[in-house]
Amino acid sequence: MAINILSINEIVSDPKVRAGKPVIAGTGIRVMDIVAHHLYGDQLSPEQIATDFRLNLGQVHAALAYYYLHQQEVDAQLQQDAEEAKRLKAQLGQQGRLIE
């Protein structure tokens, strides 16, 4: 009996979509957005994320599975984005354009 390897094609990367960051296929929703809402900040359940983002539960779990398989890479990107946001916020504050 032959073993069939079944792949889940829910997570894609396209340089034309979100600068090539991994997203849920057919959407612009980044894996890191799902992770951020699940593990940090809001700490939403997969079911709540599916509702809030208008996704099915399989898509949410695919994003979380991708994260756990590529955790170092995604965590590094999350950290980089947080540092960039902090830098931009400081820059806006110095220009007197920060609205809080």
C-alpha positions as CSV (number, residue, x, y, z in Angstrom):
1,M,0.0,0.0,0.0
2,A,1.4,3.4,-1.0
3,I,1.5,6.3,1.3
4,N,-0.1,9.5,0.0
5,I,1.2,12.7,1.3
6,L,-1.6,15.2,1.5
7,S,-0.8,18.9,1.6
8,I,-2.9,21.8,2.8
9,N,-2.7,24.6,0.4
10,E,-4.3,27.3,2.5
11,I,-1.1,29.4,3.1
12,V,0.5,31.1,0.1
13,S,3.2,33.6,-0.5
14,D,3.1,36.0,-3.5
15,P,5.5,38.9,-3.9
16,K,2.5,40.9,-5.2
17,V,0.5,40.3,-2.0
18,R,1.6,41.8,1.3
19,A,5.2,42.0,0.1
20,G,5.4,38.2,-0.1
21,K,4.5,37.6,3.5
22,P,2.6,34.3,4.1
23,V,-1.1,34.9,3.8
24,I,-4.3,32.8,3.8
25,A,-5.0,31.9,0.2
26,G,-7.5,34.1,-1.5
27,T,-7.2,36.8,1.1
28,G,-4.7,39.4,2.1
29,I,-4.8,38.2,5.7
30,R,-1.3,37.5,6.9
31,V,-0.4,34.6,9.0
32,M,1.2,37.0,11.5
33,D,-2.1,38.9,11.8
34,I,-3.8,35.7,12.9
35,V,-0.9,34.8,15.3
36,A,-0.9,38.3,16.8
37,H,-4.7,38.2,17.6
38,H,-4.4,34.6,19.0
39,L,-1.2,34.8,21.1
40,Y,-0.8,38.4,21.9
41,G,-3.0,41.4,22.5
42,D,-6.6,40.2,22.2
43,Q,-5.7,36.5,22.7
44,L,-8.7,35.5,20.7
45,S,-9.8,31.8,20.2
46,P,-9.5,30.3,16.7
47,E,-13.3,30.4,16.6
48,Q,-13.4,34.1,17.4
49,I,-10.7,34.9,14.8
50,A,-12.6,33.0,12.2
51,T,-15.7,35.1,12.9
52,D,-13.9,38.4,13.1
53,F,-11.9,37.8,10.0
54,R,-14.7,36.1,8.1
55,L,-12.6,32.9,7.6
56,N,-13.4,29.3,8.2
57,L,-11.9,27.5,11.1
58,G,-9.7,25.4,8.8
59,Q,-8.1,28.6,7.4
60,V,-7.3,29.8,11.0
61,H,-5.9,26.5,12.0
62,A,-3.8,26.4,8.8
63,A,-2.3,29.8,9.7
64,L,-1.6,28.7,13.2
65,A,0.0,25.4,12.0
66,Y,2.2,27.4,9.6
67,Y,3.2,29.6,12.5
68,Y,4.3,26.7,14.7
69,L,6.2,25.2,11.8
70,H,8.0,28.5,11.0
71,Q,7.9,30.1,14.5
72,Q,11.3,31.7,14.5
73,E,10.7,33.3,11.1
74,V,7.3,34.7,12.0
75,D,8.3,35.9,15.4
76,A,11.3,37.7,13.8
77,Q,8.9,39.4,11.4
78,L,6.5,40.3,14.2
79,Q,9.4,41.9,16.2
80,Q,10.6,43.8,13.1
81,D,7.1,45.1,12.5
82,A,6.8,46.2,16.1
83,E,10.1,48.0,16.0
84,E,9.1,49.8,12.7
85,A,5.8,50.8,14.2
86,K,7.6,52.2,17.3
87,R,10.0,54.1,15.0
88,L,7.2,55.6,12.9
89,K,5.2,56.6,16.0
90,A,8.3,58.4,17.4
91,Q,8.8,60.1,14.1
92,L,5.2,61.3,14.0
93,G,5.4,62.5,17.5
94,Q,8.5,64.6,16.7
95,Q,6.6,66.1,13.8
96,G,3.6,66.9,16.0
97,R,1.4,64.7,13.8
98,L,0.7,61.9,16.3
99,I,-2.9,61.5,17.2
100,E,-3.5,59.5,20.4
